[in-house]
Amino acid sequence: MEKKFKLTPLEKSWILYDVGNSAFILLVATLVPIFFNALAKNAGLNDDLYMSYWGYAGSIATILVAILGPICGTLADRRMKKQFFIVTMLAGVACCAMLGFAPGWLSFLCLFILARVGYSSSIIFYDSMLPEVTSDQRMDKVSSMGFAFGYIGSVIPFIACLILVLMPDTFGLSAGSAMVIAFLITALWWVACTVPLLRRYRQTAFVTAEKSPLLDSFRQLGRTIRDAKKEKHIFLYLLAFFFFIDGVYTIIDMATAYGTALGLDTTGLLLALLVTQIVAFPCSIIFGRLSTKYDTGLLIKVCICAYTFVVLFSVFMVSQWQFWLMAVMVGMFQGGIQALSRSYLGKIIPPERSGEFFGLMDIFGKGASFMGMTLVSVVSQLTAGIRLNVFGLTLQNENIAVSSLIFLFAIGYALFCKADKLNKHRR
């Protein structure tokens, strides 16, 4: 009889940070694009450029994180991982709290970029804690439960924010004041969920620091890339990750902007994405349990294929019910592909160099996100005003732009098959 899986206090604290930061990501995927749209319209910004500017802001944030990634990754393997984690986390929290006070759309985008940089940088330190928090045998489950409880836990502050934003008059608030409070609630939730991890985590794996951490970070990045190239299974996996996670992050970041651009009802979009979080909770746990019975590589392949279908489906999306169906499909596989990708890398790298490789993974991931969001934004802008008739359906330029993600999933799948084959031979 299989022994019941029970989380340790440290594993619970580590998972709780996913609960905290996921509230910010859910806000970014739902209310933030709508709030930005309102600011942009008030300033007279062209409607055709709204989705493009939002995508460009996300691209700038990913470029900055990609530049900071090697520094954060190297620092994560030094003795001060926890301290740097605190600094980056607080930077993200502070900018999140200030978003509601932005006087215009441009200043709002600047604060948004800084908040995303703080969040993403903290994730590098957070992910690098995983090999210290748990064992190889428990890593898939713990990683999956982190995403699972992150999804369902983020719903708690989001529902409060949603009630405030949709019914501000009930509380004697203006729409602007309701958004200010929503940003503050999210920031406080983020901090509160971080406290247990700060109390329990103690760094156990590290490398000896050289004189200049900044210069050493780039030297170490070069060594890490050279080592990854020598270890072909790691290099191919990171390259595959670069392509398939591109589509995942782009869909997450631009779902609301895409639906808004198609003219779908705002309230319906928000409720549909709330359903995504609820569906993702049990499905992430299911993937964690499946990883004990089936090969992790096989499960990642299933997720990539499912996401390819989601993109194909979204290309022909023209109505509200289709967006709801897409939201459910995304929820079924979103947590699985993220959690298993994280634990897959954690099991094939040395634990004392986890910061380096997770920093490199973040560069690959953010680089892909930059490529995906920029690609969709550019294609959307270039095809503005174009309408195509396919199978009796009229496709707008936004539908055309999204179709480019299919090729990235296909390339990612092919590369991952090669990497997984090498890993199996190595084991």
Salt bridges, closest charged atoms under 4 A:
GLU11 OE1 - ARG138 NH2 2.71
ASP18 OD2 - ARG342 NH2 3.45
ASP127 OD1 - ARG342 NH1 3.05
GLU132 OE1 - LYS81 NZ 2.50
ASP140 OD2 - LYS347 NZ 2.58
GLU210 OE1 - ARG219 NH2 3.28
GLU210 OE2 - ARG223 NH2 3.84
ASP216 OD2 - ARG78 NH2 1.99
ASP216 OD1 - ARG223 NH2 3.34
ASP227 OD2 - ARG353 NH2 2.80
GLU231 OE1 - HIS233 ND1 3.61
ASP253 OD1 - ARG116 NH1 3.58
ASP295 OD2 - LYS424 NZ 2.82
ASP295 OD1 - ARG427 NH2 3.83
GLU356 OE1 - ARG353 NH2 2.93
ASP362 OD1 - LYS366 NZ 2.90
ASP420 OD2 - LYS301 NZ 3.60
ASP420 OD2 - LYS424 NZ 2.39
